[in-house]
Amino acid sequence: MKYILLTISLMATIGMNAQDKPTLIYVGDPMCSWCYGFGNEIDEVIKELGDDVDLEVVMGGLRPYNTETMGDLKEFLTDHWTDVNRASGQNFQYDILDTDLKYDTEPACRAVMIARELQPASTMSFFHKVQTAFYAENKNPHLTKTYADIAKNMGIDRDVFIKKFESNEYKTLIKKDFERASQLGVRSFPTVLLIQGNKSTVVSTGYSKSAKVVKKIREHING
């Protein structure tokens, strides 16, 4: 009987600790240039915090269903991309800005959402590879192949990925991520939040150095 009671007590304690573990929420969009610039920094933040936090990656939807073309936004995007390059050193190719491709970020967000479902531990890695495909390689963000190739290279079943990516079901499901971002009060990307119990704290918005973000998170965790 003592053994049973001790086991129940330990299980309750473990459950309580798991429930009390802070959650780090990263809200971004693969086609957001400042999210691309923040890539190395957020990776370092996640690495530094390790098992001290749970991680949730939410697709915020920068310009979902947008109908403006890259060409329409060329001057605006060129200025932003140049600023991001200067701040972060991330590589950009600008040729895609001379095309009539629509700057609709929904497909890229949907791709990450599906990768998150199929290979949760690699969500951020997939997110970064989508960013690189768009910004550094100027891959077409509307082609299934762009994302299916990344999925295959990461060990995700290509056919399964394609079926989900092209389905109406997942075109609807991605809206839940956008709604989640809105419910969290996020209006700009990238945004990093820390959830402790019922308390939500914004610890970073836009581009920030990892050391600064980690310091702020540690201060909140340690009280």
N, C-alpha and C positions, 0 to 999 in steps of 0.2 A: 504493500500500500504506500509506504514511504517513497519507493522508487517511482511509482506512478505519479504521486503528488509532485515529486521533484521534477519529473519529466514535463508535466503540465506547466509547472512554474517556469522552467527553462524555455519552453515553447512560447509562453506568454511574453517572457522578457525579450526573446528574439523578435517576436512579432512587433512588440512595442518599439524596439530599436529601429527596426526596418521602417516602421511607420514614421518615426521621428527623423529619419535621415533626410537632410536637405535635398532638394531637387534643383538642379541648374537647368534652366530652360533657354535654349538658343532659338531665337526667332529670326529667320532670314529668308532670302530668295536667291537661288543660284544665279539669276541674271541681274542682281543688284551689285553694282560696281564696288560699293564700300564693303559689302559682305565678302567679295572677292579679295579686297585689300586686307580685310580682317582675318583671312583664312589661317595664316601661320600663327597669329596671335591667339585665336580661339583654340587652336590645336594645343598650344602651349598651356593655356589655362586648363583645359581638360586633362592634360598630362600631369600638371602640377597638383591638381585636386585629387586625382586618382579615385580611390574608392570612398573618399569622404563625402561624395555627392552622387546622386543618381542624375542621369542626363536625359533630357527630353529635347528633341529637335522638331521644331514646328515650322512649316512653310507659311510665311506671312502673306505672300502674294503682293509683289511690288506693283506690277501692271498686268494683272490677269485679264485676258479678253480684250486687251488694248488693240486698237486698229491702226494706230500710227506706225509708219514704217521707220526703219533705221535711218533712211535718207531724210525723212521728215524731222527726225530728232538729232541729226548729225552734229550740229553745232553744240547743242546742249550736252549730248553724250560725250563728245570729244573733250569738252572742258572738264567734265566729271572724271572721265577715265584718266586724263592727264594728271589731275589732282591726286587720284588714287595711286597712280604710278609713282608720283613723287613722294608720297607719304609712306608707301609700303614696299616699293620696289617690284611689285607684281608686274609680270609681262603682259602687254596688250598688243593685239593686232587690230588695226583700224579699218581694214578693207571692207569688213562687213557693213560698215556705216554708209557705204556707197551702194547698198542694195535696197530692194523694195520689200525685204522681209519684214513682217510685222513684229514690233517689239512687244509681243505677247508672252508674258512669263509663266503662264499657266502650265504649258507642257513640261517645262523644266521642273516646276514644283511637283507636278504629278509623278514624274519619273523618280524623284527623290522619295516621295511618299511610298511608292511601290517598293523601292529598294529597302526602305525602312521596314516594310512588312516582311520582305523575303530574306533580308540579311541584316537584322537590327544592329548588330555590333559594328557594321561597316557603314552606317548611315552617313556620318560626317565625311568619311572617305569618298563615298559616292558623290556626295554634295560637292566636294572639292573637284572631283574629276569632271563633273558637269560644268563647273565654273571654268576650268581650264579649256574644255572643249569649245566653249563659247568665246571667252575672252582671248585666249592665247592661240587657239587654232581656228577660230571663226567657223566652227561647225554649225550647220543649219539647226537652230533650236526647235524647228517644227517637224523634223524627220524622226520617225521611230528609230531608224538605224543609229542615229547619234547616241541615243540612250541605250539601245539594245547592245551595241558594241561594248559600251562601258560595263554593262551588266555581265556580259559574257566574260570579259577580261577579269572580272572580280569573282568569278565562280558562280554567278547566278544563272539559273537555267534561262537561256535566251528566249525559247518559245513561250515559257510561262510568263516571262516579263512582258513580251510583246502582246500576248493575249490580254493581260491586265491593262497595259498601257493604252491599248486601242479600244477598250471596252467603255461603254457608256457608264457602267457602274463606277469605275474609278474616276471618270471625268466629273462625276457627281461627288464622290467621296472627298476629293481634294478640297472641296468647298468647306468641309469640316475643319480643315487646318486653318483656312482663312478666317473662319468664325472663331476658332480657338485663339488666334492671334488678337482678334478684335476684343474678345472677352477678357484677355489679359491686359488690355489697354494699350497694346503696342501700335504705334502709328508710324514708326520709322525703322529702318533696318540697316545694319543688324542691331538687335536688342538682346541683352542677356539679363535674365531675371533669376533671382534666388527665391525659392519657395521654402519656408520653414513653418510647418503647421498650417495655420490659416493666413500667415503673413507673406505678402509678395513684395519683393524689393527689386527695383531696377538697379543693377550694378554696372551696366555699361550700355551706352547707345552710340552708334556710329563707330568710327575707328578709334581704338584705344590700344595701348601697349599691354601685353599680357601681365607684366609685373604689377601694374596699377590695378587691373581687374582682379587678380588673385588676392592682392592685399585687401581690397575692399570686401571681397567674399569672405576671407578669413576673419576679418573684423566682425562681420555679421554672424558668422557661425560660432565664433568664440565669445560673442556677446561683449 
